[in-house]
Amino acid sequence: MKKRILGKGGLEVSTLGLGCMGMSFGYGPAADKTMAIALIRNAFKQGVTFFDTAEVYGPYTNEELLGEALEPFRNEVVIATKFGFKNAKTSEGLDSRPETIRAVAEASLKRLRTDRIDLFYQHRVDPSIPMEDVAGTVKDLIAEGKIKHFGLSEAGVQSIRKAHEVQPVTALQSEYSLWWREPEKEILPVLEELGIGFVPFSPLGKGFLTGKIDENTSFDKTDFRNTVPRFSEENRKANQVLVDLLATKANKQNATNAQIALAWLLAQKPWIVPIPGTTKLNRLKENIGAASVQLSLQDLNEIEAAVSKIEVQGHRYAEQSQNK
């Protein structure tokens, strides 16, 4: 697989990464550990060198899983993890105090079985802690050799600029896909200006863009999509038009919906690296195949023209929050 560079610090990663959250958290019961380790190692064999986790995924179990899976080839991969929630639980609220950042870094290093974290994201902007203090703490950890690169997740323009002035930001991780294009308005221009890479999470619309979910799909009771307005039965039915559009383009390209959705993201900027997640080997292979799908300018224009006429129904989260 080809490589891409995130940020001005030259962090080289595979064109597509692997989002590991769903193996432990969020999408129903955790995957079998042995199978999850096999999948992670299979991804590496297929050229994936960029793996994404966080202490809140589990909590803790996802980092432990990744640490064990990647230990045999630790020096050949890039591991990203995150800090920013109280006691590693989203339900307890934000916590980006400097002492918390340091404590999370030390604990994550142990769980990941490593001596450095390649990319350390603030999971969400904490309005109670000045961004300068957050960035300054990470800068100190970088000076100590425990962290290699600093990242932000779902941060707004002001937060990005403030952080970048103190410690250059290597990557922003936020949701971006054909059914959530909000970053195009303000975020992408700022990233381009400052030389910051972009790592889209949920690049397949939390699975919806694959075409494997419709209004009749039922989710496990522990699947967070049950709480997402965009995944209500009526909104899934209304949003099917976007899936149908992808299917039309996929048929012409001899590809799948997922591959077209990922190829579209890759075509937007050379510094965009999506991190689709999966627990299935066949889906992993399919997603990796997207890196070889070439969309022409005409393809992209046709997709743009069609998507611009579609209004996606439903908020992306139960409570809309906008970080500044």
Secondary structure, DSSP 4 states (H G I P E B T S, - for coil): --EEEETTTTEEEESS-EE-GGGTSSBSSPPPHHHHHHHHHHHHHTT--EEE--TTTTTTHHHHHHHHHHGGGGGGSEEEEEE-BGGG-GGG-B---HHHHHHHHHHHHHHTTSS-EEEEEESS--TTS-HHHHHHHHHHHHHTTSEEEEEEES--HHHHHHHHHHS-EEEEEEE-BTTB-GGGTTHHHHHHHHT-EEEEESTTTTTGGGT---TT----TTBGGGG-GGGSHHHHHHHHHHHHHHHHHHHHHT--HHHHHHHHHHHH-TTB------S-HHHHHHHHHGGGPPPPHHHHHHHHHHHTT----S-SSSS-----
